[in-house]
Amino acid sequence: MVRKVLEKKIIIAIYSGIIPGSVFIENLVRLVATKSVKVLIFGKGKNIDYRNKNITVYKTPENFFKKSIFIIYQLLFLLIIRPQRLIKLIKKYKYIPKSSSIIDMLSKILPVINHLPDIFHIQWAKSLPYWFFLKEIFGVKIILSLRGSHINYSPIADKNLAKKYKYFFPNIDYMHAVSKTIGSKAMLYGADQNRIKIIFSCLNHDLIKNYYKSETIIHKPYRLLTVGRFHWIKGYHYSLTAIYNLIKKNIPIEYTIISNNLPSEEFLFQISDLSLHDNVVVLNLSSQEEVYNKMIESDCFLIPSIEEGISNAVIESMSIGLPVISSDCGGMREVINHGENGFLFKSRDVISLEKVLLMVMNLNNQERGDIISSAQENILKNYNSNIIKNEFHNLYNMTMGVKN
Amino acid sequence: MKIGLILNRPPSKSETFLISKIKGLQKNGHEIIIFANKNCDFQLCKVVAMPVVNRFIPIQIIKMFYQYILLIIKIPFVTIKFLKLEKIDGKSFRKRWENLYLNAKILKYKIDWVHFGFATTTIRKENIAKAINAKMSISIRGYDIFIYPLKNPNCYNTLWEKIDKVHSISNCLLKKAKEYGLDDTIKQSIIYPAVDTSIFFRKKGEKQLINSKDSIELLTVARLHWIKGLEYVLQAIKYLNSEKFNYTIVGDGIEYERLALAIDQLNLTNNVQMVGYVPHSKILSYYKEADMYIQYSLEEGFCNTVLEAQSMGILTVVSDASGLKESVNNHVTGWIVPKRDPILLSEKIKEIVSLNHKELDKIRNNAVKRIRKKFSLESQEYQFNKFFNEDLF
C-alpha cells in the first residue's frame, strides 16, 4: 500500500503564512522536496528561488490593488479550470473561514483551492481552525507541526484557544512534534498519541559541514554566545542577571547575542540597569555562514529560554563543536544529557545557571573535548538530514493512508 | 489662569494622580483644557481632540489644507511664528508643515501654560508654547526617563532648550533626567503623588494577627508588564513552598501570556489568581482582603498603589527600584528587598509573617501616619497651584 502511494507524487503544501518561514521551515521545505514529494508554498513575503523544480511558490500580494487583481484572476481560474471545486465551495460555504476582511480571506484561500495539495502541512497551530475547511470541503489531509508559542503557552493563557484545540486536535490526520515534551502538550488538548510523530529538527549539513571549531584556546574574557530573537520567552533577563553576578565576582565575560530583530525595551533596560554595556554585544548577522563563524569564535553557547521546542541553534553549535549550556525547558532535555554532551541548568534559576557557567568555564581540555565529541556524535546520529528526510516522507505516506 | 494639559488620552478614572491634579488645580480657580489624541467621555474639564492622520493620502492632503487655511485666516502671526521656530530647530520643510497640522488645534487657543503630562508627549510639539506666548512645563514620569531614552538616545535634547519648568514625581526621576541633559538652570519641582485618605484608610482593629491565619493574602495591583517584576514574585511564591499563601494580581496588560505560563510552569494555579482589570472604585475590596502588598518592580518613577496600600495599613514589601525607595521607609513603613532576587523576597515574606502582632502594628501605624503627612491631596493641590502661579511672568 505504502509502495503504491509512493509511486504517485505526493503534493504537500507547507504553510506558515510568511515566505521565507523560520530556519526550521526552510530546512524542511528543502529537505522534503524530492522526486516523490512536490512542495507548494503559499503566503505573503519575498520571492525566493529555491532552485528545486519540486518546490513551487504561490505568493499572495500585499498591496491592496495588486491583491484585488490577484483575487479576480484566482476566481476566474477557479470558475473556468476548476468549476467542480467552486461548486463544492458554494455548497459547503459554512465551512469557509470567517474573516474581518473578505479581500484578505480570498487572497489567502483561493490560490490554495486552485492548487489543492494532497496534504496541507500547517506550521502554526493557531491557523488550524482557519484552514480546516480544506479537509471538510475537499478532503485534503491535514498535518500540524507543534511548534512555538502556539502550543507552549498561548492555550494556557487563552481558554478559547484551548477550547478550539480540543475540538480540532482529535480530527487532525497526523501531528508532527520536534520533541516528546511538545507532543505530550498536544495530548492535553485531545490529540491522539498514535497520531503524533516525533521528528527532530535537522541541520543543513551541506552548509554546516564546512564549519568546525578546531581551536581549543579559551578566551579571556570568556566568550559566551546566544542566538535568538528578542522575546521574553528567550529568558535573557535571567542570563543577564547571571552574567552580572559573575562579573561582580571578577569573572570576565563577553556575552554576544545574535538576533534578527531589534533589542526589546526590556533588554535595553536590563543592560542599562545592570551596567552591562561593556560586556554585552548585540549582532544582527545577515547570513547563516556569519552565525557559524561566530560560533567558531566563541567559547560556549547558552540558551536561557523559559520554553523551547528544540533549539536549532543548539544543534548547530553542538555540530560545530561549541559546548552548549541550556535551560532544562521543553525539549532541550531530549537533546542534552547533562555532563555528557552538554549542560543543563534549572529553568528560571539564576543561581543554577551561575553554577553551571562556572563549571563549564573551568573544564579542562580533556573534559571539554569529551563533551564536544559526544555532542557531535549525538547530532550525527539523531539529527542527520537523511534520517529526518525519511521520517518526514514516512509521515506523509502514513498520512495519505489515513482514511477520512 | 488657563492651563492646557497635553496628554495621549484623557485620564481614566484609575489614573488617580492626574485626576487629583486636575481637581486640585480647578479648586484653585484654574481653567484646564485637555488636548489629547483621542477624545472620550471625560467630565472633569474640556477635552480637545488633536488632529488625526488619515491613512488615505488624498483625504489627508485635503484635511491638511483645510487646517492651514483656517490657521492663516484665524491666527496668521502665530502660524508664521510656529513655522519660523521649527525652521530654527533645523526641521525639514515637510516636517514643519506636518507639525503645523498636528498642532493646529492647540495653536488656536490662548493659554497661559502649556503643560505636558509626560515628556514623551512633547516630541514634535516643542514649539507650541513659544508660538502662542505661553509658558511651557512638563511632568516627567517613569517611562519617559527610565525607558524611552534607551531606544531613542538624545530624544530630549531640543526639549530641555525650550522648557520653563519641570515637575517630577520623585527625586530619583529628576536625578535620572539630569543624566539625559536636564540642567539646573531649568526650574524643577518635586510634587509627590497623593492618596485620598478618605477612601484609602485603615479601620482600627481591622487587621488580624497575620501569623495565626490559615491563609495569607498577598496582593499586587499593577499592569501586566515586565517592568513590574511579577515573574520574580511568582518565583518567590514558589520558593515559599506553602499552600498557606494566596497571591492575587489585579490588572491587565500585554504580558498576560508570560505570567500565565509562569504560573503554569511553577505549578501555582491553586495559589495565584490574575483577576484582570478592576475599576479603581472596586479595588478597595482587594486591599481590604490583603494581608501583604507586594510591588517588586524593576523600576518605578514612584508608585501610587504602594501609597494606597500603606494608607490602608497593609504590610508593604517593595523592591529597591528607584522610586519605590522613596515610597517606603525600609523597616519603618514597610520593607525594601533588592530587585531580581526571588529567594530574598520569599525570605523577607517569611520573616514578616514570623513577626509578632506588636511589631507589625507599629509598621502599619507608621505607614498610615507617613502617608497622611506627606502624600495628602491637600499638599498636592497646594504644590501644583504654587507650581503654576509662582513662575507666571
Boltz contact constraints between the chains, C-beta under 6 A:
constraints:
  - contact:
      token1: [A, 153]
      token2: [B, 257]
      max_distance: 6.0
  - contact:
      token1: [A, 153]
      token2: [B, 261]
      max_distance: 6.0
  - contact:
      token1: [A, 156]
      token2: [B, 260]
      max_distance: 6.0
  - contact:
      token1: [A, 156]
      token2: [B, 261]
      max_distance: 6.0
  - contact:
      token1: [A, 156]
      token2: [B, 264]
      max_distance: 6.0
  - contact:
      token1: [A, 157]
      token2: [B, 256]
      max_distance: 6.0
  - contact:
      token1: [A, 157]
      token2: [B, 257]
      max_distance: 6.0
  - contact:
      token1: [A, 157]
      token2: [B, 260]
      max_distance: 6.0
  - contact:
      token1: [A, 232]
      token2: [B, 258]
      max_distance: 6.0
  - contact:
      token1: [A, 241]
      token2: [B, 340]
      max_distance: 6.0
  - contact:
      token1: [A, 265]
      token2: [B, 147]
      max_distance: 6.0
  - contact:
      token1: [A, 266]
      token2: [B, 226]
      max_distance: 6.0
  - contact:
      token1: [A, 268]
      token2: [B, 150]
      max_distance: 6.0
  - contact:
      token1: [A, 272]
      token2: [B, 150]
      max_distance: 6.0
